Structures are given as C-alpha cells and as structure tokens.
Amino acid sequence: MPRPEDDPVLLEMLAALDRSPDVFALRVRVIELLVERGLFTEALAQCGAALTQEPGNAQVLGLLRQCTIALASSSAGALPGAAGKSEALDEYDFWAAAEEQVGDIIAPAFLDAGPAEFVTDRDAGTVRKSAVTLADVGGMDEVKRQLDLALLGPLRNPALAQAFGTSARGGLLLYGPPGCGKTFLAAAVAGELGANFYPVEIADILDIYTGASERNLHSVFEVARRNAPCVLFLDELDALGHKRSQMSGSATMRTVVNQLLTELDSATNSNDGVYVLGATNHPWDVDVALRRPGRFDRMILVGLPDAAARGSILHYHLRDRPVAGIDLAALAQRTDGFSGADLAHLCTSATQLAMADAIRTGEVRPVTMHDLEAVRGDIKPSAAAWFESARNVVEFANGDGTYDELARYMRGRKLR
C-alpha cells in the first residue's frame, strides 16, 4: 500500500495545502492526486474538508464516489450482500457503501443528492466576454473609486495619463476577506473595458509533472495575449505566488513563482492589452518580488459589503424565489458584518425553511421576512477569523505602511 510520505510530489502539494488550507482548488487537486495513487482513505478525509468549504460541489462529489466505490470494493465483505459481486457496484451498493464509509465525515444531505448529481468533468478556465460592469456592483463606492483611479481612468484617458507620466501597466491585486466579491469585481472591470475576461484558478496551472506547471502558466499568458484586450484574473494568488523564503525544500513551487515573475516582466514579454488582476485573502503571503513595480504593485482592499451592496446581494439571491413582505433595506441594516457568501447562505437557509413548510402542508408558500430573521441569528459572520489574522499583520508587520488602508478600515469598523 503506497504512503503519502513516500511520494515527494504529493508531499509538496500537501505542504502547499497546509500553508493555504482555504484554497479550495488546491485541496481538490490534492484529492485527485490521492485518488490517482490509490490513497482512498486519505482522499476521503480531504473530501470531507472540501465539502465543508463548498457543500454540494459536483467535482468533489464525483471524487467522493470514486473513493467510496474503491473502499467498498476492497472490503466487500463489510457490506451486506456484497460478497461475490463485481467491483462495479450497483447504485444500491454504492449508497450503502457511502453511508458506511463516510457517514462520520460527510453530512447526510450530501449523500441524499443521489447518483444523478455527480459530475466529474473539470472545467478549465476559458476566455469569455463579461456581461457585467461596475454598474452591476451594488454599493462598494470606495472600491470603485480606487479601480477607476488605478486602472480604468488611465485606460480611458491615455493622453492625460501620458501627460501625467502614469499608465495602467503592471498588475492590480484585490485582497480582503473571503466571499466578498473579488471575482465579480474582476469580471466587472473586464465588462467596463469591453475586454475579454480570462479567469484562471490554481488547479488550471499546477501539475504533478516536472516543468508542466511552468508550461501551463506560460500557456495561460499566451492565451491572454492572443485575446487582447483581455483581463487575466489569477485567483488565490498567494497559493500560486507564495513567498519563496518559506518554501524550503519545495523546488517545484519556487520555479512556478519564478515563471510568474517572468511572464509579468515587461522586459521579457509584451503584455500590451493584457490587464492582470490577482485576488488573494492573504496578501502578506505573496512573494515580495511579485509586489515590485510593473508586477502587482497596486493593491485594493475589497472589504465586507456595505449596506447598499448587501441590499443588492440579497435581491440577487432572492430574485428567482417566491417571496412576500421582504424589507431588503431593513435586512441589509441587520446583516452588517456579513460577507457576500454569508448573505447567499442566509437566503438559501430561509428558502429551505419555507420549502420544509411546503413539504409538510402540500402548499407552496413564499419566503417571508420571518424566515430570514429566523435563520439570521444562527449564521455567524464568516470573516471573523480573517480579521483576527489581519489584526496581527496590521499591528506587527506593517512597518512600511503597506497595510495602512486595511488599518484604517479596521479602525472604522472598530475591529482593532
């Protein structure tokens, strides 16, 4: 039986996951590697962690199925009536095996979805036209102002930018707590510019084979260059461009960071018409070389949604559901501190209450303010842990003033 400690590539990926445990795409890649190596028990535990991050994710559920079938097949005697059956278990056996193997790891709701919910194809990043602009972003006026100052203004007024000796070259880094709309803002920037939008995740780049990750990264930039004008959006930049000083013994990831530096360097590559936006929850983990002029030299804090943004997010998530008597303005005021992801969860939970009543009575009833208020008290703002980490950075690692904007924001919200 193979062991993780005998596989240097897998060990390296697990170490990267330990450094960035909230990077969902990286965890999925680790699960895939574990499955490829037949380490199904370890993969199963990672599936549990992944489904805690993104409940119902189809790709993880597909990997979960592979693990469960493999484990059930290897210990068929543990399943009632399974003796003598082929490894290709029928659907009844699969769900029985799932309950046996993962009952303590995966919530039953995920298993209740049934086999029809499983999709195992992985979508790679694709170039597309963005259908949204900054006008579709509710509230967040300060973020919009900074985007206009740092990127949109110089691009719309090239003559004035040249007169003042400024440009939009280099990259822009969006940072802040998770679930606050950094990806949506990047898409809105592309729509504002009328440019193509090319979102890329770490799973689209990292590969187990030596040199393949660097080639994948180069290919990503080449696609962006061919489709210019293009907004290239690199999500979870801290995982892709982690500090090399903290990568002792991780030669593969160091070369990936070096390749990223090369692709961003205007002296070695022509990135005309390519506007590189990065997003991270942990900017303090990004390699310092990536923050130099011409690279990700400008940072914009994307904080928690303000009242106007919360109202817009709530409206978006309730728009296709039967509702009655919803006071969005009042609800927006009562959800201060909620991230966009928290607000989506609030709407889903309230809808489940109404649906439970409908199942019980046989009559469809709308989601009401009472439903939303009933679940609001049970939802704890998810960004609290992020602000704990950010407080340490602001207090003890801000000697050069990099995080002055974050410090002001936290003072304004009485978080420090």
LINJOUR-V139180 format. One record per residue. N is the residue number from 1. RES is the residue in three letters. SS is DSSP state (A for helix, B for strand, O for the rest). PHI is phi in whole degrees, -180 to 180 (NA if undefined). Layout:
n: [N & N]
res: [RES & RES]
ss: [SS & SS]
phi: [PHI & PHI]
This chain:
n: [1 & 2 & 3 & 4 & 5 & 6 & 7 & 8 & 9 & 10 & 11 & 12 & 13 & 14 & 15 & 16 & 17 & 18 & 19 & 20 & 21 & 22 & 23 & 24 & 25 & 26 & 27 & 28 & 29 & 30 & 31 & 32 & 33 & 34 & 35 & 36 & 37 & 38 & 39 & 40 & 41 & 42 & 43 & 44 & 45 & 46 & 47 & 48 & 49 & 50 & 51 & 52 & 53 & 54 & 55 & 56 & 57 & 58 & 59 & 60 & 61 & 62 & 63 & 64 & 65 & 66 & 67 & 68 & 69 & 70 & 71 & 72 & 73 & 74 & 75 & 76 & 77 & 78 & 79 & 80 & 81 & 82 & 83 & 84 & 85 & 86 & 87 & 88 & 89 & 90 & 91 & 92 & 93 & 94 & 95 & 96 & 97 & 98 & 99 & 100 & 101 & 102 & 103 & 104 & 105 & 106 & 107 & 108 & 109 & 110 & 111 & 112 & 113 & 114 & 115 & 116 & 117 & 118 & 119 & 120 & 121 & 122 & 123 & 124 & 125 & 126 & 127 & 128 & 129 & 130 & 131 & 132 & 133 & 134 & 135 & 136 & 137 & 138 & 139 & 140 & 141 & 142 & 143 & 144 & 145 & 146 & 147 & 148 & 149 & 150 & 151 & 152 & 153 & 154 & 155 & 156 & 157 & 158 & 159 & 160 & 161 & 162 & 163 & 164 & 165 & 166 & 167 & 168 & 169 & 170 & 171 & 172 & 173 & 174 & 175 & 176 & 177 & 178 & 179 & 180 & 181 & 182 & 183 & 184 & 185 & 186 & 187 & 188 & 189 & 190 & 191 & 192 & 193 & 194 & 195 & 196 & 197 & 198 & 199 & 200 & 201 & 202 & 203 & 204 & 205 & 206 & 207 & 208 & 209 & 210 & 211 & 212 & 213 & 214 & 215 & 216 & 217 & 218 & 219 & 220 & 221 & 222 & 223 & 224 & 225 & 226 & 227 & 228 & 229 & 230 & 231 & 232 & 233 & 234 & 235 & 236 & 237 & 238 & 239 & 240 & 241 & 242 & 243 & 244 & 245 & 246 & 247 & 248 & 249 & 250 & 251 & 252 & 253 & 254 & 255 & 256 & 257 & 258 & 259 & 260 & 261 & 262 & 263 & 264 & 265 & 266 & 267 & 268 & 269 & 270 & 271 & 272 & 273 & 274 & 275 & 276 & 277 & 278 & 279 & 280 & 281 & 282 & 283 & 284 & 285 & 286 & 287 & 288 & 289 & 290 & 291 & 292 & 293 & 294 & 295 & 296 & 297 & 298 & 299 & 300 & 301 & 302 & 303 & 304 & 305 & 306 & 307 & 308 & 309 & 310 & 311 & 312 & 313 & 314 & 315 & 316 & 317 & 318 & 319 & 320 & 321 & 322 & 323 & 324 & 325 & 326 & 327 & 328 & 329 & 330 & 331 & 332 & 333 & 334 & 335 & 336 & 337 & 338 & 339 & 340 & 341 & 342 & 343 & 344 & 345 & 346 & 347 & 348 & 349 & 350 & 351 & 352 & 353 & 354 & 355 & 356 & 357 & 358 & 359 & 360 & 361 & 362 & 363 & 364 & 365 & 366 & 367 & 368 & 369 & 370 & 371 & 372 & 373 & 374 & 375 & 376 & 377 & 378 & 379 & 380 & 381 & 382 & 383 & 384 & 385 & 386 & 387 & 388 & 389 & 390 & 391 & 392 & 393 & 394 & 395 & 396 & 397 & 398 & 399 & 400 & 401 & 402 & 403 & 404 & 405 & 406 & 407 & 408 & 409 & 410 & 411 & 412 & 413 & 414 & 415 & 416]
res: [MET & PRO & ARG & PRO & GLU & ASP & ASP & PRO & VAL & LEU & LEU & GLU & MET & LEU & ALA & ALA & LEU & ASP & ARG & SER & PRO & ASP & VAL & PHE & ALA & LEU & ARG & VAL & ARG & VAL & ILE & GLU & LEU & LEU & VAL & GLU & ARG & GLY & LEU & PHE & THR & GLU & ALA & LEU & ALA & GLN & CYS & GLY & ALA & ALA & LEU & THR & GLN & GLU & PRO & GLY & ASN & ALA & GLN & VAL & LEU & GLY & LEU & LEU & ARG & GLN & CYS & THR & ILE & ALA & LEU & ALA & SER & SER & SER & ALA & GLY & ALA & LEU & PRO & GLY & ALA & ALA & GLY & LYS & SER & GLU & ALA & LEU & ASP & GLU & TYR & ASP & PHE & TRP & ALA & ALA & ALA & GLU & GLU & GLN & VAL & GLY & ASP & ILE & ILE & ALA & PRO & ALA & PHE & LEU & ASP & ALA & GLY & PRO & ALA & GLU & PHE & VAL & THR & ASP & ARG & ASP & ALA & GLY & THR & VAL & ARG & LYS & SER & ALA & VAL & THR & LEU & ALA & ASP & VAL & GLY & GLY & MET & ASP & GLU & VAL & LYS & ARG & GLN & LEU & ASP & LEU & ALA & LEU & LEU & GLY & PRO & LEU & ARG & ASN & PRO & ALA & LEU & ALA & GLN & ALA & PHE & GLY & THR & SER & ALA & ARG & GLY & GLY & LEU & LEU & LEU & TYR & GLY & PRO & PRO & GLY & CYS & GLY & LYS & THR & PHE & LEU & ALA & ALA & ALA & VAL & ALA & GLY & GLU & LEU & GLY & ALA & ASN & PHE & TYR & PRO & VAL & GLU & ILE & ALA & ASP & ILE & LEU & ASP & ILE & TYR & THR & GLY & ALA & SER & GLU & ARG & ASN & LEU & HIS & SER & VAL & PHE & GLU & VAL & ALA & ARG & ARG & ASN & ALA & PRO & CYS & VAL & LEU & PHE & LEU & ASP & GLU & LEU & ASP & ALA & LEU & GLY & HIS & LYS & ARG & SER & GLN & MET & SER & GLY & SER & ALA & THR & MET & ARG & THR & VAL & VAL & ASN & GLN & LEU & LEU & THR & GLU & LEU & ASP & SER & ALA & THR & ASN & SER & ASN & ASP & GLY & VAL & TYR & VAL & LEU & GLY & ALA & THR & ASN & HIS & PRO & TRP & ASP & VAL & ASP & VAL & ALA & LEU & ARG & ARG & PRO & GLY & ARG & PHE & ASP & ARG & MET & ILE & LEU & VAL & GLY & LEU & PRO & ASP & ALA & ALA & ALA & ARG & GLY & SER & ILE & LEU & HIS & TYR & HIS & LEU & ARG & ASP & ARG & PRO & VAL & ALA & GLY & ILE & ASP & LEU & ALA & ALA & LEU & ALA & GLN & ARG & THR & ASP & GLY & PHE & SER & GLY & ALA & ASP & LEU & ALA & HIS & LEU & CYS & THR & SER & ALA & THR & GLN & LEU & ALA & MET & ALA & ASP & ALA & ILE & ARG & THR & GLY & GLU & VAL & ARG & PRO & VAL & THR & MET & HIS & ASP & LEU & GLU & ALA & VAL & ARG & GLY & ASP & ILE & LYS & PRO & SER & ALA & ALA & ALA & TRP & PHE & GLU & SER & ALA & ARG & ASN & VAL & VAL & GLU & PHE & ALA & ASN & GLY & ASP & GLY & THR & TYR & ASP & GLU & LEU & ALA & ARG & TYR & MET & ARG & GLY & ARG & LYS & LEU & ARG]
ss: [O & O & O & A & A & A & O & A & A & A & A & A & A & A & A & A & A & A & A & O & O & O & O & A & A & A & A & A & A & A & A & A & A & A & A & A & O & O & O & A & A & A & A & A & A & A & A & A & A & A & A & A & A & O & O & O & O & A & A & A & A & A & A & A & A & A & A & A & A & A & A & A & A & A & O & A & A & A & O & O & O & O & O & O & O & O & O & O & O & O & A & A & A & A & A & A & A & A & A & A & A & A & O & O & O & O & O & A & A & A & A & O & O & O & A & A & A & O & O & O & O & O & O & O & O & O & B & B & B & O & O & O & O & A & A & A & O & O & O & O & A & A & A & A & A & A & A & A & A & A & A & A & A & A & A & A & O & A & A & A & A & A & A & O & O & O & O & O & O & O & B & B & B & B & B & O & O & O & O & O & O & A & A & A & A & A & A & A & A & A & A & A & A & O & O & B & B & B & B & B & O & A & A & A & O & O & O & O & O & O & O & A & A & A & A & A & A & A & A & A & A & A & A & A & A & A & O & O & O & B & B & B & B & B & O & O & A & A & A & A & O & B & O & A & A & A & O & O & O & O & A & A & A & A & A & A & A & A & A & A & A & A & A & A & O & O & O & O & O & O & O & O & O & B & B & B & B & B & B & B & O & O & A & A & A & B & O & A & A & A & A & O & O & O & O & B & B & B & B & B & B & O & O & O & O & O & A & A & A & A & A & A & A & A & A & A & A & A & O & O & O & O & B & B & O & O & O & A & A & A & A & A & A & A & O & O & O & O & O & A & A & A & A & A & A & A & A & A & A & A & A & A & A & A & A & A & A & A & A & A & A & O & O & O & O & O & B & B & A & A & A & A & A & A & A & A & O & O & O & O & O & O & O & A & A & A & A & A & A & A & A & A & A & A & A & A & O & O & O & O & O & O & O & A & A & A & A & A & A & A & A & A & O & O & O & O]
phi: [NA & -66 & -126 & -57 & -70 & -91 & -119 & -63 & -65 & -65 & -59 & -65 & -67 & -66 & -65 & -63 & -68 & -62 & -74 & -133 & -68 & -91 & -83 & -62 & -62 & -67 & -64 & -63 & -63 & -63 & -60 & -61 & -65 & -63 & -66 & -59 & -92 & 77 & -91 & -72 & -64 & -65 & -64 & -62 & -63 & -68 & -62 & -61 & -65 & -66 & -73 & -70 & -73 & -133 & -57 & 79 & -60 & -65 & -65 & -68 & -63 & -65 & -67 & -60 & -64 & -59 & -62 & -66 & -63 & -64 & -68 & -67 & -68 & -76 & -133 & -59 & -64 & -79 & -101 & -59 & 73 & -87 & -60 & 85 & -87 & -74 & -67 & -80 & -64 & -76 & -63 & -61 & -64 & -61 & -71 & -64 & -65 & -62 & -64 & -72 & -84 & -124 & -55 & -91 & -107 & -107 & -61 & -56 & -58 & -71 & -74 & -66 & -61 & 85 & -66 & -66 & -81 & -79 & -134 & -108 & -70 & -102 & -83 & -85 & -63 & -129 & -81 & -150 & -84 & -85 & -93 & -118 & -130 & -64 & -65 & -86 & -93 & -74 & 64 & 54 & -62 & -68 & -65 & -62 & -61 & -69 & -62 & -67 & -71 & -85 & -132 & -68 & -58 & -59 & -72 & -77 & -129 & -62 & -67 & -66 & -61 & -67 & -63 & -93 & 69 & -116 & -158 & -104 & -69 & 88 & -114 & -124 & -110 & -94 & -138 & 154 & -65 & -68 & 77 & -114 & 93 & -65 & -66 & -64 & -64 & -62 & -64 & -67 & -63 & -61 & -64 & -64 & -87 & 68 & -99 & -69 & -119 & -126 & -83 & -130 & -107 & -62 & -67 & -77 & -113 & -69 & -141 & -77 & -91 & -58 & 86 & -69 & -63 & -65 & -65 & -62 & -65 & -62 & -63 & -59 & -67 & -64 & -61 & -62 & -65 & -69 & -106 & -63 & -71 & -147 & -95 & -92 & -109 & -102 & -82 & 53 & -62 & -65 & -77 & -79 & -117 & -65 & -55 & -68 & -65 & -103 & -112 & -60 & 83 & -115 & -65 & -62 & -68 & -63 & -69 & -66 & -62 & -60 & -65 & -62 & -61 & -64 & -65 & -81 & -76 & -67 & -74 & -110 & -141 & -94 & -108 & -59 & 82 & -107 & -110 & -94 & -113 & -115 & -135 & -156 & -90 & -133 & -63 & -71 & -97 & -78 & -56 & -62 & -65 & -74 & -99 & -77 & -54 & 91 & -112 & -92 & -92 & -125 & -125 & -128 & -79 & -106 & -85 & -64 & -62 & -78 & -59 & -64 & -67 & -63 & -62 & -66 & -66 & -63 & -61 & -62 & -81 & -105 & -64 & -105 & -117 & -69 & -131 & -155 & 71 & -86 & -102 & -63 & -62 & -67 & -66 & -62 & -66 & -86 & -114 & -58 & 96 & -83 & -83 & -60 & -66 & -63 & -67 & -63 & -65 & -59 & -65 & -65 & -65 & -65 & -64 & -65 & -62 & -63 & -67 & -62 & -63 & -63 & -65 & -72 & -98 & 82 & -127 & -72 & -127 & -76 & -74 & -117 & -61 & -62 & -61 & -64 & -70 & -64 & -93 & -59 & -67 & -90 & -101 & -93 & -53 & -80 & -85 & -58 & -64 & -63 & -68 & -64 & -65 & -64 & -62 & -63 & -65 & -63 & -78 & -122 & -136 & -124 & -63 & -94 & 80 & -58 & -109 & -62 & -62 & -64 & -62 & -64 & -62 & -69 & -65 & -63 & -97 & 58 & -100 & -149]
